[in-house]
Amino acid sequence: MTFMPCPKPKHRRRVPKQKDITRITNKARDEVLKRAEGKCERCGRTRAYAFEISHLVQASHGGSGSNPDNLVLLCGPSVNTGTCHNFADYTRAGREWRMQKKIELEAYYAQ
């Protein structure tokens, strides 16, 4: 007796998966890197252990990764205390900064 698997469908999903919506696209990544000019967009550092692209509206809340007005370049990593990515993700002041930056970037891209 041989196993006959069911053939895979040859169509795309009607509704994209959450991970596909929030994944940072190469086009958006290039735009953010060009806009930031190699500096942290919060503190202006040009040298850090790591630079990370962060969602302003968190991916868990449906923040798009293909929209450059939802992404910023921050010094990181996010798990290290004292970095801008940690500040933006884990403090109240950081969440307020993210919302202000989102408004600023929406105005920048509306031009």
TORKOL-4160 file (C-alpha; in steps of 0.2 Angstrom, whole numbers, padded with zeros to 4 digits, m for minus):
111
<pt num="1" X="0000" Y="0000" Z="0000"/>
<pt num="2" X="0007" Y="0017" Z="m0005"/>
<pt num="3" X="0004" Y="0034" Z="0003"/>
<pt num="4" X="m0005" Y="0046" Z="m0009"/>
<pt num="5" X="m0004" Y="0064" Z="m0002"/>
<pt num="6" X="m0017" Y="0076" Z="m0007"/>
<pt num="7" X="m0010" Y="0089" Z="m0020"/>
<pt num="8" X="m0007" Y="0106" Z="m0014"/>
<pt num="9" X="m0019" Y="0120" Z="m0021"/>
<pt num="10" X="m0012" Y="0131" Z="m0034"/>
<pt num="11" X="m0020" Y="0147" Z="m0028"/>
<pt num="12" X="m0015" Y="0161" Z="m0016"/>
<pt num="13" X="m0023" Y="0165" Z="0000"/>
<pt num="14" X="m0037" Y="0177" Z="m0001"/>
<pt num="15" X="m0033" Y="0185" Z="0016"/>
<pt num="16" X="m0014" Y="0187" Z="0019"/>
<pt num="17" X="m0007" Y="0179" Z="0036"/>
<pt num="18" X="m0003" Y="0191" Z="0050"/>
<pt num="19" X="0016" Y="0188" Z="0048"/>
<pt num="20" X="0015" Y="0193" Z="0029"/>
<pt num="21" X="0007" Y="0210" Z="0034"/>
<pt num="22" X="0019" Y="0214" Z="0047"/>
<pt num="23" X="0035" Y="0208" Z="0039"/>
<pt num="24" X="0047" Y="0222" Z="0035"/>
<pt num="25" X="0049" Y="0223" Z="0016"/>
<pt num="26" X="0066" Y="0226" Z="0007"/>
<pt num="27" X="0058" Y="0242" Z="m0001"/>
<pt num="28" X="0053" Y="0249" Z="0016"/>
<pt num="29" X="0069" Y="0244" Z="0024"/>
<pt num="30" X="0079" Y="0253" Z="0010"/>
<pt num="31" X="0068" Y="0269" Z="0012"/>
<pt num="32" X="0071" Y="0269" Z="0031"/>
<pt num="33" X="0090" Y="0267" Z="0030"/>
<pt num="34" X="0090" Y="0281" Z="0017"/>
<pt num="35" X="0080" Y="0293" Z="0028"/>
<pt num="36" X="0090" Y="0289" Z="0044"/>
<pt num="37" X="0107" Y="0291" Z="0035"/>
<pt num="38" X="0115" Y="0278" Z="0047"/>
<pt num="39" X="0109" Y="0287" Z="0063"/>
<pt num="40" X="0097" Y="0282" Z="0077"/>
<pt num="41" X="0082" Y="0292" Z="0074"/>
<pt num="42" X="0079" Y="0295" Z="0092"/>
<pt num="43" X="0096" Y="0300" Z="0099"/>
<pt num="44" X="0106" Y="0303" Z="0083"/>
<pt num="45" X="0120" Y="0290" Z="0087"/>
<pt num="46" X="0130" Y="0284" Z="0073"/>
<pt num="47" X="0139" Y="0270" Z="0082"/>
<pt num="48" X="0130" Y="0257" Z="0092"/>
<pt num="49" X="0131" Y="0238" Z="0096"/>
<pt num="50" X="0117" Y="0236" Z="0083"/>
<pt num="51" X="0104" Y="0246" Z="0073"/>
<pt num="52" X="0087" Y="0239" Z="0072"/>
<pt num="53" X="0072" Y="0244" Z="0062"/>
<pt num="54" X="0057" Y="0245" Z="0073"/>
<pt num="55" X="0038" Y="0246" Z="0070"/>
<pt num="56" X="0030" Y="0262" Z="0078"/>
<pt num="57" X="0013" Y="0253" Z="0078"/>
<pt num="58" X="0018" Y="0236" Z="0085"/>
<pt num="59" X="0017" Y="0221" Z="0074"/>
<pt num="60" X="0006" Y="0213" Z="0087"/>
<pt num="61" X="m0006" Y="0227" Z="0084"/>
<pt num="62" X="m0006" Y="0226" Z="0066"/>
<pt num="63" X="0007" Y="0238" Z="0061"/>
<pt num="64" X="0012" Y="0237" Z="0043"/>
<pt num="65" X="0030" Y="0232" Z="0038"/>
<pt num="66" X="0028" Y="0238" Z="0020"/>
<pt num="67" X="0024" Y="0256" Z="0025"/>
<pt num="68" X="0040" Y="0267" Z="0029"/>
<pt num="69" X="0030" Y="0279" Z="0039"/>
<pt num="70" X="0028" Y="0265" Z="0052"/>
<pt num="71" X="0046" Y="0261" Z="0053"/>
<pt num="72" X="0061" Y="0269" Z="0062"/>
<pt num="73" X="0079" Y="0265" Z="0064"/>
<pt num="74" X="0084" Y="0264" Z="0082"/>
<pt num="75" X="0100" Y="0259" Z="0092"/>
<pt num="76" X="0098" Y="0242" Z="0100"/>
<pt num="77" X="0096" Y="0228" Z="0104"/>
<pt num="78" X="0078" Y="0230" Z="0111"/>
<pt num="79" X="0082" Y="0218" Z="0126"/>
<pt num="80" X="0097" Y="0229" Z="0132"/>
<pt num="81" X="0092" Y="0243" Z="0145"/>
<pt num="82" X="0097" Y="0260" Z="0140"/>
<pt num="83" X="0095" Y="0258" Z="0121"/>
<pt num="84" X="0083" Y="0268" Z="0111"/>
<pt num="85" X="0074" Y="0252" Z="0105"/>
<pt num="86" X="0071" Y="0246" Z="0123"/>
<pt num="87" X="0065" Y="0264" Z="0128"/>
<pt num="88" X="0053" Y="0264" Z="0113"/>
<pt num="89" X="0046" Y="0247" Z="0117"/>
<pt num="90" X="0045" Y="0245" Z="0136"/>
<pt num="91" X="0042" Y="0263" Z="0143"/>
<pt num="92" X="0027" Y="0274" Z="0144"/>
<pt num="93" X="0038" Y="0289" Z="0138"/>
<pt num="94" X="0044" Y="0278" Z="0124"/>
<pt num="95" X="0026" Y="0274" Z="0118"/>
<pt num="96" X="0022" Y="0292" Z="0118"/>
<pt num="97" X="0038" Y="0296" Z="0108"/>
<pt num="98" X="0032" Y="0282" Z="0095"/>
<pt num="99" X="0015" Y="0290" Z="0093"/>
<pt num="100" X="0023" Y="0308" Z="0090"/>
<pt num="101" X="0036" Y="0300" Z="0078"/>
<pt num="102" X="0022" Y="0292" Z="0069"/>
<pt num="103" X="0013" Y="0308" Z="0067"/>
<pt num="104" X="0029" Y="0317" Z="0061"/>
<pt num="105" X="0033" Y="0303" Z="0048"/>
<pt num="106" X="0015" Y="0303" Z="0041"/>
<pt num="107" X="0017" Y="0322" Z="0038"/>
<pt num="108" X="0034" Y="0319" Z="0030"/>
<pt num="109" X="0027" Y="0306" Z="0018"/>
<pt num="110" X="0011" Y="0316" Z="0014"/>
<pt num="111" X="0021" Y="0330" Z="0005"/>
